[in-house]
């Protein structure tokens, strides 16, 4: 995932070139930012990537999460609901604390559902909050 934030236009330009997904928290509502997936960076030298844009508004929080967080039990609606609740519940935390709180609670849920098995993938996340110019 490559992101560029144009602060003059409140616009993010993105290239979805790998597994991370973006979740936006805006006014207490959590929604995925849907981008057209493209080949992972470095897979083929001749790959041409298409930039995609989406607006950000003051107060928006973007969570960029690897597939180790969102895909492990993606077909379990309870997990998706928990992910959305967790993202919403971090609104009063600084971005660094918000991202640190997320994997612990999701891992606890996953292990409870999977008879204490370990996660099979890495779990990487970044939280960005747009406070305006």
N, CA, C and O atoms as a GROMACS GRO file, in nm:
protein
  532
    1UNK      N    1   0.086  -0.117   0.000
    1UNK     CA    2   0.000   0.000   0.000
    1UNK      C    3   0.090   0.123   0.000
    1UNK      O    4   0.178   0.138   0.085
    2UNK      N    5   0.068   0.209  -0.096
    2UNK     CA    6   0.136   0.337  -0.100
    2UNK      C    7   0.030   0.446  -0.084
    2UNK      O    8  -0.074   0.442  -0.149
    3UNK      N    9   0.058   0.542   0.004
    3UNK     CA   10  -0.036   0.651   0.029
    3UNK      C   11   0.035   0.784   0.017
    3UNK      O   12   0.150   0.799   0.057
    4UNK      N   13  -0.036   0.881  -0.040
    4UNK     CA   14   0.014   1.018  -0.044
    4UNK      C   15  -0.102   1.108  -0.002
    4UNK      O   16  -0.210   1.101  -0.059
    5UNK      N   17  -0.079   1.192   0.098
    5UNK     CA   18  -0.182   1.282   0.147
    5UNK      C   19  -0.154   1.422   0.097
    5UNK      O   20  -0.051   1.481   0.129
    6UNK      N   21  -0.246   1.475   0.017
    6UNK     CA   22  -0.236   1.612  -0.032
    6UNK      C   23  -0.310   1.698   0.070
    6UNK      O   24  -0.433   1.704   0.070
    7UNK      N   25  -0.235   1.766   0.157
    7UNK     CA   26  -0.299   1.841   0.266
    7UNK      C   27  -0.374   1.964   0.216
    7UNK      O   28  -0.466   2.011   0.283
    8UNK      N   29  -0.337   2.016   0.100
    8UNK     CA   30  -0.409   2.132   0.046
    8UNK      C   31  -0.547   2.094  -0.007
    8UNK      O   32  -0.640   2.174  -0.003
    9UNK      N   33  -0.559   1.970  -0.055
    9UNK     CA   34  -0.686   1.925  -0.114
    9UNK      C   35  -0.763   1.828  -0.024
    9UNK      O   36  -0.874   1.787  -0.060
   10UNK      N   37  -0.707   1.790   0.091
   10UNK     CA   38  -0.768   1.689   0.178
   10UNK      C   39  -0.798   1.562   0.098
   10UNK      O   40  -0.908   1.508   0.104
   11UNK      N   41  -0.699   1.516   0.026
   11UNK     CA   42  -0.717   1.404  -0.065
   11UNK      C   43  -0.603   1.304  -0.048
   11UNK      O   44  -0.486   1.342  -0.043
   12UNK      N   45  -0.638   1.176  -0.039
   12UNK     CA   46  -0.538   1.070  -0.033
   12UNK      C   47  -0.531   1.005  -0.170
   12UNK      O   48  -0.633   0.970  -0.228
   13UNK      N   49  -0.410   0.990  -0.221
   13UNK     CA   50  -0.385   0.914  -0.342
   13UNK      C   51  -0.322   0.783  -0.297
   13UNK      O   52  -0.225   0.783  -0.221
   14UNK      N   53  -0.377   0.671  -0.343
   14UNK     CA   54  -0.332   0.541  -0.295
   14UNK      C   55  -0.308   0.445  -0.411
   14UNK      O   56  -0.371   0.454  -0.516
   15UNK      N   57  -0.216   0.353  -0.387
   15UNK     CA   58  -0.198   0.239  -0.475
   15UNK      C   59  -0.207   0.116  -0.386
   15UNK      O   60  -0.127   0.097  -0.295
   16UNK      N   61  -0.307   0.033  -0.412
   16UNK     CA   62  -0.327  -0.090  -0.336
   16UNK      C   63  -0.240  -0.198  -0.400
   16UNK      O   64  -0.282  -0.266  -0.493
   17UNK      N   65  -0.118  -0.212  -0.350
   17UNK     CA   66  -0.021  -0.304  -0.409
   17UNK      C   67   0.026  -0.404  -0.304
   17UNK      O   68   0.146  -0.414  -0.276
   18UNK      N   69  -0.067  -0.478  -0.248
   18UNK     CA   70  -0.034  -0.575  -0.145
   18UNK      C   71  -0.153  -0.600  -0.057
   18UNK      O   72  -0.266  -0.566  -0.092
   19UNK      N   73  -0.128  -0.658   0.058
   19UNK     CA   74  -0.238  -0.704   0.143
   19UNK      C   75  -0.304  -0.601   0.232
   19UNK      O   76  -0.420  -0.622   0.269
   20UNK      N   77  -0.240  -0.491   0.270
   20UNK     CA   78  -0.309  -0.404   0.365
   20UNK      C   79  -0.442  -0.352   0.313
   20UNK      O   80  -0.460  -0.331   0.193
   21UNK      N   81  -0.535  -0.332   0.404
   21UNK     CA   82  -0.664  -0.271   0.375
   21UNK      C   83  -0.677  -0.147   0.462
   21UNK      O   84  -0.619  -0.138   0.570
   22UNK      N   85  -0.755  -0.053   0.412
   22UNK     CA   86  -0.777   0.070   0.487
   22UNK      C   87  -0.919   0.068   0.542
   22UNK      O   88  -1.015   0.040   0.470
   23UNK      N   89  -0.931   0.098   0.671
   23UNK     CA   90  -1.060   0.116   0.737
   23UNK      C   91  -1.064   0.261   0.784
   23UNK      O   92  -0.970   0.311   0.844
   24UNK      N   93  -1.174   0.327   0.755
   24UNK     CA   94  -1.190   0.468   0.794
   24UNK      C   95  -1.292   0.476   0.906
   24UNK      O   96  -1.398   0.414   0.901
   25UNK      N   97  -1.258   0.556   1.008
   25UNK     CA   98  -1.352   0.588   1.115
   25UNK      C   99  -1.384   0.737   1.098
   25UNK      O  100  -1.298   0.823   1.109
   26UNK      N  101  -1.512   0.762   1.072
   26UNK     CA  102  -1.558   0.900   1.050
   26UNK      C  103  -1.689   0.918   1.126
   26UNK      O  104  -1.787   0.847   1.102
   27UNK      N  105  -1.690   1.014   1.217
   27UNK     CA  106  -1.812   1.044   1.294
   27UNK      C  107  -1.870   0.919   1.359
   27UNK      O  108  -1.992   0.900   1.361
   28UNK      N  109  -1.782   0.833   1.413
   28UNK     CA  110  -1.827   0.713   1.483
   28UNK      C  111  -1.866   0.597   1.394
   28UNK      O  112  -1.903   0.491   1.443
   29UNK      N  113  -1.859   0.615   1.262
   29UNK     CA  114  -1.894   0.508   1.169
   29UNK      C  115  -1.767   0.448   1.112
   29UNK      O  116  -1.676   0.520   1.072
   30UNK      N  117  -1.761   0.315   1.108
   30UNK     CA  118  -1.645   0.244   1.055
   30UNK      C  119  -1.682   0.185   0.920
   30UNK      O  120  -1.786   0.121   0.904
   31UNK      N  121  -1.595   0.207   0.822
   31UNK     CA  122  -1.619   0.150   0.689
   31UNK      C  123  -1.487   0.123   0.621
   31UNK      O  124  -1.390   0.197   0.640
   32UNK      N  125  -1.482   0.017   0.540
   32UNK     CA  126  -1.360  -0.006   0.463
   32UNK      C  127  -1.350   0.095   0.350
   32UNK      O  128  -1.451   0.135   0.292
   33UNK      N  129  -1.229   0.136   0.318
   33UNK     CA  130  -1.204   0.218   0.199
   33UNK      C  131  -1.173   0.118   0.088
   33UNK      O  132  -1.069   0.053   0.090
   34UNK      N  133  -1.263   0.106  -0.006
   34UNK     CA  134  -1.250   0.005  -0.110
   34UNK      C  135  -1.167   0.058  -0.226
   34UNK      O  136  -1.203   0.156  -0.291
   35UNK      N  137  -1.056  -0.008  -0.250
   35UNK     CA  138  -0.966   0.026  -0.360
   35UNK      C  139  -0.953  -0.096  -0.450
   35UNK      O  140  -0.966  -0.210  -0.406
   36UNK      N  141  -0.927  -0.069  -0.576
   36UNK     CA  142  -0.906  -0.179  -0.670
   36UNK      C  143  -0.771  -0.244  -0.639
   36UNK      O  144  -0.668  -0.178  -0.646
   37UNK      N  145  -0.770  -0.374  -0.604
   37UNK     CA  146  -0.642  -0.438  -0.572
   37UNK      C  147  -0.554  -0.452  -0.695
   37UNK      O  148  -0.602  -0.473  -0.806
   38UNK      N  149  -0.424  -0.439  -0.672
   38UNK     CA  150  -0.326  -0.451  -0.779
   38UNK      C  151  -0.217  -0.549  -0.734
   38UNK      O  152  -0.213  -0.588  -0.617
   39UNK      N  153  -0.131  -0.586  -0.825
   39UNK     CA  154  -0.025  -0.681  -0.792
   39UNK      C  155   0.066  -0.624  -0.682
   39UNK      O  156   0.088  -0.503  -0.677
   40UNK      N  157   0.117  -0.711  -0.596
   40UNK     CA  158   0.210  -0.664  -0.492
   40UNK      C  159   0.332  -0.595  -0.553
   40UNK      O  160   0.380  -0.633  -0.660
   41UNK      N  161   0.381  -0.494  -0.481
   41UNK     CA  162   0.501  -0.424  -0.526
   41UNK      C  163   0.617  -0.521  -0.543
   41UNK      O  164   0.640  -0.608  -0.459
   42UNK      N  165   0.690  -0.505  -0.653
   42UNK     CA  166   0.808  -0.585  -0.676
   42UNK      C  167   0.783  -0.722  -0.736
   42UNK      O  168   0.878  -0.794  -0.764
   43UNK      N  169   0.658  -0.759  -0.757
   43UNK     CA  170   0.630  -0.892  -0.811
   43UNK      C  171   0.678  -0.904  -0.956
   43UNK      O  172   0.741  -1.003  -0.994
   44UNK      N  173   0.646  -0.803  -1.036
   44UNK     CA  174   0.690  -0.801  -1.176
   44UNK      C  175   0.742  -0.661  -1.207
   44UNK      O  176   0.678  -0.562  -1.172
   45UNK      N  177   0.856  -0.653  -1.271
   45UNK     CA  178   0.916  -0.523  -1.304
   45UNK      C  179   0.828  -0.439  -1.395
   45UNK      O  180   0.831  -0.316  -1.386
   46UNK      N  181   0.751  -0.501  -1.481
   46UNK     CA  182   0.675  -0.428  -1.582
   46UNK      C  183   0.536  -0.386  -1.534
   46UNK      O  184   0.458  -0.332  -1.613
   47UNK      N  185   0.503  -0.408  -1.408
   47UNK     CA  186   0.370  -0.375  -1.358
   47UNK      C  187   0.346  -0.224  -1.362
   47UNK      O  188   0.430  -0.146  -1.317
   48UNK      N  189   0.232  -0.186  -1.416
   48UNK     CA  190   0.190  -0.046  -1.417
   48UNK      C  191   0.081  -0.032  -1.311
   48UNK      O  192  -0.020  -0.102  -1.315
   49UNK      N  193   0.102   0.058  -1.217
   49UNK     CA  194   0.008   0.077  -1.108
   49UNK      C  195  -0.081   0.198  -1.135
   49UNK      O  196  -0.036   0.299  -1.189
   50UNK      N  197  -0.206   0.185  -1.096
   50UNK     CA  198  -0.304   0.292  -1.116
   50UNK      C  199  -0.331   0.358  -0.981
   50UNK      O  200  -0.366   0.291  -0.884
   51UNK      N  201  -0.315   0.489  -0.976
   51UNK     CA  202  -0.345   0.563  -0.854
   51UNK      C  203  -0.496   0.576  -0.836
   51UNK      O  204  -0.570   0.593  -0.933
   52UNK      N  205  -0.539   0.568  -0.713
   52UNK     CA  206  -0.680   0.586  -0.679
   52UNK      C  207  -0.688   0.692  -0.570
   52UNK      O  208  -0.595   0.706  -0.490
   53UNK      N  209  -0.796   0.766  -0.566
   53UNK     CA  210  -0.807   0.876  -0.471
   53UNK      C  211  -0.932   0.862  -0.386
   53UNK      O  212  -1.033   0.805  -0.427
   54UNK      N  213  -0.921   0.915  -0.264
   54UNK     CA  214  -1.038   0.928  -0.179
   54UNK      C  215  -1.016   1.048  -0.086
   54UNK      O  216  -0.903   1.078  -0.048
   55UNK      N  217  -1.126   1.116  -0.050
   55UNK     CA  218  -1.112   1.234   0.036
   55UNK      C  219  -1.096   1.196   0.184
   55UNK      O  220  -1.141   1.090   0.228
   56UNK      N  221  -1.031   1.284   0.257
   56UNK     CA  222  -1.028   1.274   0.403
   56UNK      C  223  -1.077   1.407   0.459
   56UNK      O  224  -1.056   1.513   0.401
   57UNK      N  225  -1.143   1.397   0.572
   57UNK     CA  226  -1.198   1.515   0.637
   57UNK      C  227  -1.142   1.525   0.777
   57UNK      O  228  -1.100   1.426   0.837
   58UNK      N  229  -1.142   1.646   0.829
   58UNK     CA  230  -1.092   1.667   0.964
   58UNK      C  231  -1.162   1.572   1.060
   58UNK      O  232  -1.284   1.562   1.061
   59UNK      N  233  -1.083   1.502   1.140
   59UNK     CA  234  -1.136   1.406   1.235
   59UNK      C  235  -1.137   1.262   1.184
   59UNK      O  236  -1.158   1.170   1.262
   60UNK      N  237  -1.114   1.243   1.053
   60UNK     CA  238  -1.106   1.107   1.000
   60UNK      C  239  -0.986   1.035   1.059
   60UNK      O  240  -0.880   1.093   1.080
   61UNK      N  241  -1.006   0.908   1.084
   61UNK     CA  242  -0.898   0.822   1.130
   61UNK      C  243  -0.889   0.706   1.032
   61UNK      O  244  -0.989   0.640   1.003
   62UNK      N  245  -0.769   0.682   0.981
   62UNK     CA  246  -0.746   0.572   0.888
   62UNK      C  247  -0.664   0.465   0.956
   62UNK      O  248  -0.559   0.493   1.014
   63UNK      N  249  -0.712   0.342   0.949
   63UNK     CA  250  -0.638   0.227   0.999
   63UNK      C  251  -0.596   0.146   0.877
   63UNK      O  252  -0.680   0.100   0.801
   64UNK      N  253  -0.466   0.130   0.860
   64UNK     CA  254  -0.413   0.048   0.752
   64UNK      C  255  -0.372  -0.083   0.818
   64UNK      O  256  -0.279  -0.087   0.898
   65UNK      N  257  -0.442  -0.192   0.783
   65UNK     CA  258  -0.427  -0.319   0.853
   65UNK      C  259  -0.386  -0.429   0.756
   65UNK      O  260  -0.443  -0.442   0.648
   66UNK      N  261  -0.287  -0.508   0.796
   66UNK     CA  262  -0.244  -0.621   0.713
   66UNK      C  263  -0.346  -0.734   0.720
   66UNK      O  264  -0.434  -0.736   0.806
   67UNK      N  265  -0.332  -0.827   0.626
   67UNK     CA  266  -0.426  -0.938   0.621
   67UNK      C  267  -0.419  -1.027   0.746
   67UNK      O  268  -0.512  -1.102   0.773
   68UNK      N  269  -0.310  -1.020   0.820
   68UNK     CA  270  -0.301  -1.096   0.944
   68UNK      C  271  -0.401  -1.049   1.048
   68UNK      O  272  -0.433  -1.123   1.141
   69UNK      N  273  -0.450  -0.928   1.033
   69UNK     CA  274  -0.552  -0.877   1.124
   69UNK      C  275  -0.692  -0.901   1.069
   69UNK      O  276  -0.778  -0.953   1.140
   70UNK      N  277  -0.716  -0.864   0.943
   70UNK     CA  278  -0.854  -0.868   0.894
   70UNK      C  279  -0.893  -0.996   0.824
   70UNK      O  280  -1.012  -1.021   0.805
   71UNK      N  281  -0.797  -1.081   0.784
   71UNK     CA  282  -0.833  -1.194   0.701
   71UNK      C  283  -0.833  -1.328   0.775
   71UNK      O  284  -0.882  -1.427   0.722
   72UNK      N  285  -0.778  -1.331   0.895
   72UNK     CA  286  -0.762  -1.460   0.963
   72UNK      C  287  -0.896  -1.534   0.978
   72UNK      O  288  -0.904  -1.655   0.954
   73UNK      N  289  -0.996  -1.463   1.017
   73UNK     CA  290  -1.129  -1.525   1.031
   73UNK      C  291  -1.232  -1.436   0.962
   73UNK      O  292  -1.339  -1.408   1.017
   74UNK      N  293  -1.199  -1.390   0.841
   74UNK     CA  294  -1.281  -1.291   0.772
   74UNK      C  295  -1.422  -1.336   0.742
   74UNK      O  296  -1.510  -1.251   0.722
   75UNK      N  297  -1.448  -1.464   0.738
   75UNK     CA  298  -1.583  -1.509   0.710
   75UNK      C  299  -1.670  -1.514   0.835
   75UNK      O  300  -1.790  -1.538   0.826
   76UNK      N  301  -1.612  -1.490   0.948
   76UNK     CA  302  -1.687  -1.491   1.074
   76UNK      C  303  -1.738  -1.350   1.101
   76UNK      O  304  -1.661  -1.261   1.135
   77UNK      N  305  -1.869  -1.330   1.085
   77UNK     CA  306  -1.928  -1.196   1.102
   77UNK      C  307  -1.902  -1.141   1.241
   77UNK      O  308  -1.889  -1.020   1.259
   78UNK      N  309  -1.894  -1.229   1.341
   78UNK     CA  310  -1.866  -1.182   1.478
   78UNK      C  311  -1.729  -1.115   1.483
   78UNK      O  312  -1.711  -1.017   1.555
   79UNK      N  313  -1.633  -1.168   1.409
   79UNK     CA  314  -1.499  -1.111   1.407
   79UNK      C  315  -1.501  -0.974   1.340
   79UNK      O  316  -1.440  -0.879   1.390
   80UNK      N  317  -1.572  -0.963   1.228
   80UNK     CA  318  -1.581  -0.834   1.159
   80UNK      C  319  -1.650  -0.733   1.249
   80UNK      O  320  -1.607  -0.617   1.257
   81UNK      N  321  -1.757  -0.774   1.317
   81UNK     CA  322  -1.826  -0.685   1.410
   81UNK      C  323  -1.731  -0.640   1.521
   81UNK      O  324  -1.731  -0.523   1.559
   82UNK      N  325  -1.651  -0.733   1.573
   82UNK     CA  326  -1.555  -0.700   1.678
   82UNK      C  327  -1.451  -0.601   1.626
   82UNK      O  328  -1.416  -0.504   1.694
   83UNK      N  329  -1.401  -0.625   1.506
   83UNK     CA  330  -1.303  -0.534   1.446
   83UNK      C  331  -1.363  -0.394   1.436
   83UNK      O  332  -1.297  -0.296   1.474
   84UNK      N  333  -1.484  -0.383   1.387
   84UNK     CA  334  -1.549  -0.252   1.374
   84UNK      C  335  -1.570  -0.187   1.511
   84UNK      O  336  -1.547  -0.067   1.526
   85UNK      N  337  -1.614  -0.265   1.609
   85UNK     CA  338  -1.631  -0.210   1.745
   85UNK      C  339  -1.499  -0.163   1.802
   85UNK      O  340  -1.493  -0.057   1.865
   86UNK      N  341  -1.393  -0.242   1.782
   86UNK     CA  342  -1.262  -0.204   1.834
   86UNK      C  343  -1.212  -0.075   1.770
   86UNK      O  344  -1.160   0.012   1.838
   87UNK      N  345  -1.229  -0.063   1.639
   87UNK     CA  346  -1.184   0.059   1.572
   87UNK      C  347  -1.263   0.179   1.624
   87UNK      O  348  -1.205   0.286   1.646
   88UNK      N  349  -1.392   0.163   1.642
   88UNK     CA  350  -1.477   0.271   1.694
   88UNK      C  351  -1.439   0.307   1.837
   88UNK      O  352  -1.440   0.424   1.874
   89UNK      N  353  -1.406   0.207   1.916
   89UNK     CA  354  -1.379   0.229   2.059
   89UNK      C  355  -1.248   0.302   2.085
   89UNK      O  356  -1.224   0.347   2.197
   90UNK      N  357  -1.164   0.314   1.984
   90UNK     CA  358  -1.034   0.380   2.003
   90UNK      C  359  -1.040   0.530   1.979
   90UNK      O  360  -0.937   0.597   1.980
   91UNK      N  361  -1.158   0.583   1.957
   91UNK     CA  362  -1.173   0.724   1.918
   91UNK      C  363  -1.107   0.821   2.016
   91UNK      O  364  -1.055   0.924   1.974
   92UNK      N  365  -1.109   0.790   2.144
   92UNK     CA  366  -1.052   0.882   2.244
   92UNK      C  367  -0.904   0.858   2.270
   92UNK      O  368  -0.843   0.929   2.350
   93UNK      N  369  -0.847   0.759   2.204
   93UNK     CA  370  -0.705   0.728   2.222
   93UNK      C  371  -0.621   0.799   2.116
   93UNK      O  372  -0.668   0.816   2.003
   94UNK      N  373  -0.500   0.839   2.151
   94UNK     CA  374  -0.409   0.890   2.046
   94UNK      C  375  -0.385   0.777   1.945
   94UNK      O  376  -0.395   0.659   1.980
   95UNK      N  377  -0.353   0.810   1.820
   95UNK     CA  378  -0.336   0.706   1.717
   95UNK      C  379  -0.240   0.594   1.756
   95UNK      O  380  -0.268   0.477   1.729
   96UNK      N  381  -0.128   0.627   1.818
   96UNK     CA  382  -0.032   0.523   1.859
   96UNK      C  383  -0.091   0.425   1.958
   96UNK      O  384  -0.067   0.304   1.949
   97UNK      N  385  -0.167   0.476   2.053
   97UNK     CA  386  -0.232   0.388   2.152
   97UNK      C  387  -0.345   0.309   2.087
   97UNK      O  388  -0.368   0.193   2.122
   98UNK      N  389  -0.415   0.371   1.994
   98UNK     CA  390  -0.526   0.304   1.926
   98UNK      C  391  -0.479   0.180   1.853
   98UNK      O  392  -0.542   0.075   1.860
   99UNK      N  393  -0.367   0.191   1.783
   99UNK     CA  394  -0.319   0.077   1.706
   99UNK      C  395  -0.261  -0.030   1.798
   99UNK      O  396  -0.267  -0.149   1.766
  100UNK      N  397  -0.204   0.010   1.911
  100UNK     CA  398  -0.151  -0.089   2.006
  100UNK      C  399  -0.262  -0.169   2.074
  100UNK      O  400  -0.242  -0.285   2.107
  101UNK      N  401  -0.377  -0.108   2.094
  101UNK     CA  402  -0.488  -0.176   2.161
  101UNK      C  403  -0.554  -0.280   2.070
  101UNK      O  404  -0.606  -0.380   2.118
  102UNK      N  405  -0.552  -0.256   1.942
  102UNK     CA  406  -0.626  -0.339   1.848
  102UNK      C  407  -0.581  -0.485   1.841
  102UNK      O  408  -0.665  -0.573   1.860
  103UNK      N  409  -0.454  -0.517   1.816
  103UNK     CA  410  -0.417  -0.658   1.800
  103UNK      C  411  -0.442  -0.744   1.923
  103UNK      O  412  -0.480  -0.860   1.910
  104UNK      N  413  -0.423  -0.690   2.041
  104UNK     CA  414  -0.443  -0.770   2.161
  104UNK      C  415  -0.586  -0.820   2.172
  104UNK      O  416  -0.609  -0.940   2.193
  105UNK      N  417  -0.683  -0.731   2.156
  105UNK     CA  418  -0.823  -0.771   2.170
  105UNK      C  419  -0.867  -0.865   2.059
  105UNK      O  420  -0.943  -0.958   2.083
  106UNK      N  421  -0.819  -0.842   1.937
  106UNK     CA  422  -0.856  -0.930   1.826
  106UNK      C  423  -0.792  -1.067   1.841
  106UNK      O  424  -0.854  -1.169   1.809
  107UNK      N  425  -0.668  -1.071   1.889
  107UNK     CA  426  -0.602  -1.200   1.910
  107UNK      C  427  -0.674  -1.281   2.018
  107UNK      O  428  -0.693  -1.402   2.003
  108UNK      N  429  -0.715  -1.215   2.124
  108UNK     CA  430  -0.788  -1.282   2.231
  108UNK      C  431  -0.916  -1.344   2.175
  108UNK      O  432  -0.948  -1.459   2.206
  109UNK      N  433  -0.989  -1.268   2.093
  109UNK     CA  434  -1.111  -1.320   2.033
  109UNK      C  435  -1.081  -1.440   1.943
  109UNK      O  436  -1.147  -1.543   1.952
  110UNK      N  437  -0.980  -1.425   1.856
  110UNK     CA  438  -0.948  -1.532   1.763
  110UNK      C  439  -0.911  -1.660   1.837
  110UNK      O  440  -0.960  -1.768   1.802
  111UNK      N  441  -0.828  -1.649   1.937
  111UNK     CA  442  -0.786  -1.768   2.010
  111UNK      C  443  -0.903  -1.834   2.080
  111UNK      O  444  -0.907  -1.957   2.090
  112UNK      N  445  -0.998  -1.756   2.130
  112UNK     CA  446  -1.116  -1.813   2.194
  112UNK      C  447  -1.201  -1.890   2.092
  112UNK      O  448  -1.261  -1.992   2.127
  113UNK      N  449  -1.205  -1.843   1.969
  113UNK     CA  450  -1.285  -1.908   1.865
  113UNK      C  451  -1.213  -2.028   1.803
  113UNK      O  452  -1.278  -2.119   1.752
  114UNK      N  453  -1.080  -2.028   1.808
  114UNK     CA  454  -1.001  -2.131   1.738
  114UNK      C  455  -0.931  -2.224   1.836
  114UNK      O  456  -0.822  -2.273   1.807
  115UNK      N  457  -0.991  -2.249   1.949
  115UNK     CA  458  -0.935  -2.340   2.049
  115UNK      C  459  -0.789  -2.309   2.081
  115UNK      O  460  -0.704  -2.398   2.084
  116UNK      N  461  -0.762  -2.181   2.105
  116UNK     CA  462  -0.630  -2.134   2.148
  116UNK      C  463  -0.518  -2.159   2.047
  116UNK      O  464  -0.402  -2.166   2.086
  117UNK      N  465  -0.551  -2.173   1.920
  117UNK     CA  466  -0.446  -2.184   1.818
  117UNK      C  467  -0.381  -2.047   1.798
  117UNK      O  468  -0.444  -1.943   1.819
  118UNK      N  469  -0.256  -2.048   1.758
  118UNK     CA  470  -0.187  -1.924   1.727
  118UNK      C  471  -0.233  -1.872   1.592
  118UNK      O  472  -0.279  -1.949   1.508
  119UNK      N  473  -0.220  -1.743   1.572
  119UNK     CA  474  -0.248  -1.685   1.442
  119UNK      C  475  -0.145  -1.734   1.341
  119UNK      O  476  -0.029  -1.758   1.377
  120UNK      N  477  -0.186  -1.750   1.216
  120UNK     CA  478  -0.098  -1.803   1.112
  120UNK      C  479  -0.024  -1.696   1.034
  120UNK      O  480   0.059  -1.730   0.949
  121UNK      N  481  -0.050  -1.571   1.060
  121UNK     CA  482   0.007  -1.465   0.977
  121UNK      C  483   0.052  -1.350   1.066
  121UNK      O  484   0.014  -1.340   1.183
  122UNK      N  485   0.135  -1.264   1.008
  122UNK     CA  486   0.175  -1.144   1.082
  122UNK      C  487   0.055  -1.050   1.095
  122UNK      O  488  -0.040  -1.059   1.018
  123UNK      N  489   0.062  -0.962   1.191
  123UNK     CA  490  -0.045  -0.863   1.212
  123UNK      C  491   0.020  -0.726   1.224
  123UNK      O  492   0.081  -0.693   1.325
  124UNK      N  493   0.005  -0.647   1.118
  124UNK     CA  494   0.068  -0.516   1.112
  124UNK      C  495  -0.041  -0.411   1.095
  124UNK      O  496  -0.135  -0.430   1.017
  125UNK      N  497  -0.027  -0.301   1.167
  125UNK     CA  498  -0.126  -0.195   1.154
  125UNK      C  499  -0.064  -0.058   1.175
  125UNK      O  500   0.034  -0.041   1.247
  126UNK      N  501  -0.126   0.040   1.109
  126UNK     CA  502  -0.087   0.180   1.123
  126UNK      C  503  -0.216   0.259   1.140
  126UNK      O  504  -0.316   0.230   1.074
  127UNK      N  505  -0.213   0.358   1.227
  127UNK     CA  506  -0.329   0.445   1.247
  127UNK      C  507  -0.288   0.588   1.216
  127UNK      O  508  -0.193   0.641   1.274
  128UNK      N  509  -0.361   0.651   1.125
  128UNK     CA  510  -0.338   0.791   1.090
  128UNK      C  511  -0.464   0.870   1.121
  128UNK      O  512  -0.575   0.826   1.090
  129UNK      N  513  -0.447   0.985   1.182
  129UNK     CA  514  -0.561   1.070   1.211
  129UNK      C  515  -0.541   1.204   1.142
  129UNK      O  516  -0.437   1.268   1.159
  130UNK      N  517  -0.640   1.246   1.064
  130UNK     CA  518  -0.631   1.373   0.993
  130UNK      C  519  -0.691   1.482   1.080
  130UNK      O  520  -0.812   1.484   1.103
  131UNK      N  521  -0.607   1.572   1.127
  131UNK     CA  522  -0.653   1.680   1.216
  131UNK      C  523  -0.674   1.810   1.140
  131UNK      O  524  -0.714   1.910   1.200
  132UNK      N  525  -0.647   1.810   1.012
  132UNK     CA  526  -0.664   1.930   0.931
  132UNK      C  527  -0.532   2.003   0.915
  132UNK      O  528  -0.430   1.963   0.969
  133UNK      N  529  -0.539   2.110   0.840
  133UNK     CA  530  -0.416   2.187   0.814
  133UNK      C  531  -0.374   2.268   0.933
  133UNK      O  532  -0.273   2.338   0.928
   0.00000   0.00000   0.00000
